[in-house]
Amino acid sequence: MPSLSEETNGAVDMLAPGATIGIVGGGQLGRMMALAAKYMGFRVGTLDPTEDCPTAQVADFQIVADYDDTAAIRELADRSDVLTYEFENVDADALDAVRDRVAIPQGTDLLRVTQNRIAEKTFINDHGIATAPWAPVRNHAELLAALDEIGYPAVLKTAEGGYDGHGQIVLTSADDLEQVWPDDAFPTAILEGFVDFAYEASILVSGNGGDYVTFPVVRNIHCDNILHKTIMPAPMDGAMQQEARALAVELAKGFELAGTLAIELFVCADGTLIVNELAPRPHNSGHYTIEACDFDQYDLHVRGICGWPLAQPQQLTPAAVMVNVLGQHVEPTRAAIADHPEWHVHDYGKAEAKHNRKMGHITVLTDDVERTVAGLDATGCWADITDRG
């Protein structure tokens, strides 16, 4: 059993291969996390309500239970040497309840901050890092006051929950207020001003509670609030790259980060960077690292939570393009595999291909991003995507 500190983040002595990592959540991020751990010699267990979930297919054992099932989390803790999570909608109180049984190097402060947009924006701003203008709102009166200050257009977001655009209402004029929840059903929310950005970007930072390293900054292209494509590297100069790396490390230090943290950015038209959101785990926009870097985001997440030393990741290729395979893309991409030996194909092993559900991804290593993007688009596999970037 690794030693636990008295701090919120449980310090872990360097775990030896053969130890067991328990992953709360069994989706594709957990699957790739487990694969990295298995290469390093660790055993892996997962807790997820769906039997034979993506992580379970590559893990040593699965506990089939809901994420807030305290008895199940206790069982996972008892069978593991260290716990981690692959998504943020985890019951932080349930994790705190097993801290006397198992190390949780990421702690729960990181989880609680990233589960609540008010806490997240406050944390970012308190570390001297810019965000879009925002205000907490709990009813129509507070919303109108915030709109007077921030102005239109703006987006109203629930403070907790929501992903891929869920729990958000875009307000372009007073006419859109008809879409807003009534006061008796108004959740705690934030109003966030629109940003005049040139493009969206992200950066990953990994830590082991003391040392911090960063991955290349990438450009992200979304369609219908779902990530469609990631391009590495982002088209920014060296000074802006250094600014992104500096803010990533500053946030990581604030959390005493163990594992991998994703930071979503807006690159503004005037050349400034502002932080949009944080994800306390590996991230969709970091999938390219599996082929394009000597250490990928999952390698460094596992090393970080297990107390291993971290090396600064190095690019192995001038550029890379990652594109998501959603449910509607499964059939055409599988049909196209035979014609594209350059595709690095990742299938998540999900049982049912639903529309807009992330089913896999494809990464292409390249020295010509425009040619590669044009080639991917020309296959017709992503014909439904309206914003190709």
VOGU-3710 file (C-alpha; in Angstrom, 3 decimals, decimal comma):
1> mpslseetng> 0,000/0,000/0,000  1,483/3,392/-0,969  1,884/5,933/1,781  -0,752/8,667/2,080  -0,005/12,284/2,907  -2,247/14,416/5,090  -2,778/16,817/2,191  -5,776/16,785/-0,122  -3,657/15,212/-2,819  -2,424/11,823/-1,609
11> avdmlapgat> 1,325/11,690/-2,175  2,353/8,313/-3,552  5,700/6,604/-3,176  6,852/5,240/-6,524  4,661/2,230/-7,287  6,337/-0,846/-8,726  4,959/-2,795/-11,685  2,450/-5,335/-10,441  0,543/-2,788/-8,351  -3,123/-2,238/-9,200
21> igivgggqlg> -4,631/0,975/-10,577  -8,371/1,389/-10,040  -10,134/3,562/-12,633  -13,506/5,106/-11,829  -15,217/5,190/-15,220  -14,976/2,747/-18,074  -15,102/4,797/-21,277  -12,508/5,302/-23,983  -10,226/7,500/-21,881  -10,066/4,781/-19,241
31> rmmalaakym> -9,415/2,220/-21,974  -6,371/4,088/-23,288  -5,246/4,811/-19,724  -5,461/1,085/-18,952  -3,510/0,143/-22,079  -0,691/2,500/-21,080  -0,704/1,061/-17,557  -0,593/-2,516/-18,825  2,475/-1,774/-20,957  4,159/-0,510/-17,786
41> gfrvgtldpt> 3,322/-3,710/-15,911  0,434/-2,519/-13,743  -2,785/-4,370/-13,127  -5,994/-2,445/-13,782  -9,519/-2,553/-12,420  -12,458/-0,398/-13,439  -15,829/0,599/-12,011  -18,562/1,280/-14,552  -22,296/0,509/-14,734  -22,033/-0,932/-18,280
51> edcptaqvad> -20,831/-4,521/-18,411  -17,990/-5,086/-20,888  -17,421/-1,337/-21,187  -14,425/-0,121/-23,246  -12,040/-0,091/-20,255  -13,169/-3,510/-19,001  -12,189/-5,070/-22,327  -8,505/-4,365/-21,601  -8,536/-4,405/-17,767  -7,964/-7,214/-15,255
61> fqivadyddt> -11,349/-6,838/-13,602  -14,538/-4,767/-13,645  -16,934/-3,875/-10,865  -20,332/-3,318/-12,479  -21,987/-0,538/-10,469  -23,050/3,092/-10,616  -20,412/5,740/-9,976  -22,074/6,863/-6,735  -22,346/3,331/-5,334  -20,302/3,748/-2,147
71> aaireladrs> -19,995/0,005/-1,514  -18,680/-0,538/-5,041  -16,164/2,314/-4,734  -15,065/0,837/-1,420  -14,535/-2,535/-3,134  -12,505/-0,905/-5,919  -10,426/0,919/-3,299  -9,765/-2,308/-1,391  -8,626/-4,076/-4,561  -6,379/-1,223/-5,740
81> dvltyefenv> -3,160/0,487/-4,712  -4,123/3,798/-6,287  -7,370/5,276/-7,657  -7,880/7,607/-10,610  -10,845/8,783/-12,652  -11,377/9,122/-16,381  -14,130/11,739/-16,345  -15,185/14,529/-14,011  -18,733/13,531/-13,097  -17,526/11,378/-10,234
91> dadaldavrd> -18,892/11,660/-6,704  -16,072/13,490/-4,890  -17,605/12,711/-1,482  -17,584/8,999/-2,310  -13,890/9,219/-3,177  -13,108/11,141/0,016  -14,822/8,367/1,979  -12,193/5,822/0,826  -9,090/7,956/1,280  -8,225/5,939/4,375
101> rvaipqgtdl> -8,152/2,790/2,210  -6,298/3,845/-0,950  -4,203/6,658/-2,400  -5,991/9,138/-4,682  -3,074/11,208/-5,999  -5,250/13,588/-8,041  -7,148/14,383/-4,868  -10,696/15,700/-4,954  -10,003/19,463/-4,964  -9,223/19,207/-8,683
111> lrvtqnriae> -12,429/17,246/-9,191  -14,613/19,703/-7,281  -13,147/22,749/-9,025  -13,649/21,314/-12,513  -17,154/20,047/-11,708  -18,414/23,566/-11,066  -17,965/26,355/-13,602  -18,090/29,071/-10,941  -15,339/27,389/-8,923  -13,361/26,732/-12,097
121> ktfindhgia> -13,490/30,305/-13,409  -12,661/31,637/-9,951  -9,655/29,299/-9,638  -8,341/30,309/-13,057  -8,771/34,038/-12,421  -7,262/33,749/-8,915  -4,088/32,443/-10,573  -3,834/35,566/-12,711  -5,081/33,897/-15,900  -7,709/35,437/-18,143
131> tapwapvrnh> -11,088/33,939/-19,025  -14,059/35,289/-20,958  -16,080/37,831/-18,920  -18,513/35,933/-16,716  -20,920/36,254/-13,815  -22,776/33,767/-11,583  -26,562/33,855/-12,029  -29,351/32,110/-10,117  -32,523/33,696/-11,476  -33,873/36,015/-14,161
141> aellaaldei> -33,124/39,169/-12,189  -29,457/38,234/-11,797  -29,331/37,172/-15,455  -30,633/40,555/-16,627  -28,156/42,368/-14,384  -25,327/40,252/-15,786  -26,462/40,923/-19,345  -26,399/44,651/-18,625  -22,738/44,275/-17,661  -21,552/41,630/-20,144
151> gypavlktae> -23,901/42,309/-23,051  -25,046/40,239/-25,994  -24,103/37,811/-27,389  -23,501/35,573/-24,390  -23,992/31,979/-23,375  -25,836/30,804/-20,283  -24,372/27,600/-18,846  -25,404/25,455/-15,899  -22,703/25,612/-13,236  -22,610/21,835/-12,952
161> ggydghgqiv> -23,139/19,037/-15,435  -23,378/19,448/-19,162  -20,971/18,377/-21,897  -20,684/18,719/-25,688  -23,011/21,726/-25,533  -25,637/20,260/-23,191  -26,871/22,609/-20,463  -26,087/25,714/-22,507  -28,316/28,430/-23,987  -26,914/30,932/-26,484
171> ltsaddleqv> -28,362/34,427/-26,045  -27,976/36,739/-29,022  -30,751/39,181/-28,123  -33,576/39,705/-25,631  -35,765/37,476/-27,813  -33,677/34,466/-26,742  -34,647/34,947/-23,100  -37,764/32,896/-23,876  -35,501/29,816/-23,917  -34,250/30,438/-20,358
181> wpddafptai> -35,472/28,301/-17,480  -38,269/29,702/-15,261  -37,180/31,013/-11,856  -38,634/28,005/-10,030  -36,436/25,699/-12,127  -33,452/28,010/-12,587  -30,229/26,128/-11,765  -27,094/27,776/-10,456  -25,473/28,967/-13,651  -22,969/31,346/-15,187
191> legfvdfaye> -23,373/33,894/-17,942  -20,311/34,037/-20,133  -19,579/36,667/-22,761  -18,675/35,668/-26,287  -15,030/35,993/-27,246  -13,711/37,238/-30,572  -11,373/34,314/-31,116  -9,369/33,269/-34,146  -9,510/29,583/-33,221  -9,820/27,175/-30,332
201> asilvsgngg> -6,773/25,424/-28,916  -5,730/23,246/-26,024  -2,664/22,192/-24,110  -2,024/19,211/-21,852  0,113/19,331/-18,740  1,176/16,343/-16,643  2,586/16,269/-13,138  3,635/13,948/-10,341  2,916/16,342/-7,494  6,155/18,300/-7,960
211> dyvtfpvvrn> 7,454/18,167/-11,522  5,392/19,373/-14,482  5,763/18,863/-18,226  3,650/20,022/-21,166  2,622/18,695/-24,563  2,497/20,732/-27,792  -0,300/23,279/-28,165  -2,914/22,074/-30,662  -5,709/23,638/-32,680  -9,215/22,184/-32,215
221> ihcdnilhkt> -12,123/22,339/-34,643  -15,620/21,679/-33,281  -18,916/21,001/-34,999  -22,192/21,073/-33,053  -20,146/21,504/-29,853  -18,356/18,182/-30,409  -14,653/18,043/-31,206  -14,237/17,054/-34,844  -10,565/17,515/-35,535  -7,300/18,318/-33,732
231> impapmdgam> -4,254/19,655/-35,553  -0,781/19,490/-34,005  0,935/21,913/-33,747  -1,339/24,929/-33,448  -0,441/27,770/-35,843  1,104/30,068/-33,248  4,483/31,672/-32,784  7,041/30,644/-30,197  6,156/33,413/-27,751  2,496/32,402/-27,655
241> qqearalave> 3,458/28,740/-27,243  5,590/29,676/-24,255  2,726/31,700/-22,795  0,419/28,676/-23,117  2,979/26,419/-21,474  3,504/28,898/-18,639  -0,196/29,207/-17,815  -0,570/25,408/-17,969  2,226/24,909/-15,464  0,833/27,681/-13,227
251> lakgfelagt> -2,537/25,922/-13,058  -0,886/22,540/-12,514  1,102/23,923/-9,598  -2,081/25,389/-8,134  -3,583/21,898/-8,033  -0,319/20,145/-7,066  -1,231/18,096/-10,110  -0,701/14,360/-10,263  -1,622/12,920/-13,654  -2,756/14,789/-16,755
261> laielfvcad> -4,802/17,999/-16,951  -6,269/19,414/-20,176  -6,679/23,165/-20,640  -8,989/24,418/-23,387  -8,034/27,823/-24,784  -9,310/30,573/-27,026  -6,677/32,184/-29,229  -8,121/35,673/-29,621  -8,066/37,718/-32,790  -5,751/40,232/-31,071
271> gtlivnelap> -3,217/37,511/-30,250  -4,085/37,022/-26,582  -4,810/33,690/-24,899  -7,690/33,055/-22,533  -8,677/29,849/-20,783  -12,067/28,367/-21,584  -12,342/25,160/-19,536  -10,301/22,598/-17,624  -10,580/18,817/-17,739  -8,978/16,934/-14,802
281> rphnsghyti> -7,876/13,990/-16,927  -6,555/13,026/-20,362  -8,540/14,659/-23,140  -9,993/13,985/-26,579  -7,703/16,630/-28,091  -4,667/14,729/-26,784  -5,308/11,439/-28,592  -2,754/12,425/-31,243  0,007/12,023/-28,628  -0,246/8,208/-28,844
291> eacdfdqydl> 1,507/8,204/-32,216  2,993/11,699/-32,449  4,982/11,922/-29,163  7,543/9,730/-27,454  5,405/9,735/-24,288  1,669/10,119/-24,733  -0,852/11,743/-22,399  -1,871/8,373/-20,947  1,725/7,309/-20,273  2,323/10,487/-18,289
301> hvrgicgwpl> -1,022/10,285/-16,500  -0,126/6,811/-15,233  3,439/7,820/-14,383  2,156/10,915/-12,570  -0,363/9,123/-10,342  2,121/6,330/-9,632  4,925/8,657/-8,516  7,219/7,966/-11,468  9,549/10,629/-12,922  8,350/12,588/-15,938
311> aqpqqltpaa> 10,216/13,469/-19,117  9,308/16,422/-21,320  7,379/14,851/-24,244  9,015/15,186/-27,638  7,296/15,366/-31,022  8,167/12,447/-33,279  6,672/14,006/-36,405  6,415/17,557/-37,804  2,624/17,488/-37,535  -0,394/15,276/-36,904
321> vmvnvlgqhv> -4,124/15,401/-37,584  -6,613/13,579/-35,341  -10,240/13,220/-36,390  -13,065/11,777/-34,289  -15,138/8,861/-35,527  -18,712/9,362/-34,333  -21,487/6,819/-34,602  -22,520/7,975/-38,082  -18,907/7,702/-39,270  -18,246/4,102/-38,216
331> eptraaiadh> -19,510/2,388/-41,352  -17,820/4,680/-43,902  -14,481/4,808/-42,068  -14,351/1,023/-41,697  -15,046/0,701/-45,408  -12,197/3,132/-46,157  -9,512/1,508/-43,989  -8,285/-0,746/-46,809  -7,428/2,316/-48,914  -5,591/4,236/-46,179
341> pewhvhdygk> -2,535/2,486/-44,747  -1,444/5,857/-43,275  -4,424/5,895/-40,872  -3,767/5,007/-37,244  -7,190/3,599/-36,391  -8,504/3,466/-32,822  -11,821/1,743/-32,101  -13,194/2,102/-28,569  -15,097/-1,179/-28,489  -18,480/0,374/-27,762
351> aeakhnrkmg> -21,386/-1,968/-28,349  -23,730/0,456/-30,091  -22,923/3,133/-32,670  -25,227/6,055/-31,887  -25,393/9,341/-33,793  -22,774/11,806/-32,470  -21,445/9,230/-29,994  -17,654/9,031/-29,955  -16,801/5,556/-31,244  -13,133/5,951/-32,123
361> hitvltddve> -10,599/8,219/-33,755  -8,075/8,260/-36,567  -4,670/9,936/-36,440  -2,479/10,711/-39,448  1,163/11,751/-39,065  2,191/14,286/-41,674  4,513/17,040/-42,834  1,718/18,786/-44,748  -1,368/19,537/-42,667  -3,396/21,108/-45,481
371> rtvagldatg> -2,853/18,125/-47,775  -3,728/15,677/-44,992  -6,888/17,533/-43,963  -7,981/17,753/-47,598  -7,358/14,030/-48,011  -9,446/13,152/-44,967  -12,287/15,401/-46,128  -12,131/13,937/-49,636  -12,953/10,448/-48,364  -16,515/11,570/-47,676
381> cwaditdrg> -16,483/9,752/-44,333  -17,255/13,006/-42,522  -19,691/14,426/-45,071  -22,108/15,487/-42,321  -19,566/17,825/-40,696  -20,466/21,404/-41,565  -17,494/23,197/-39,935  -14,261/21,663/-41,233  -11,971/24,446/-40,041
//
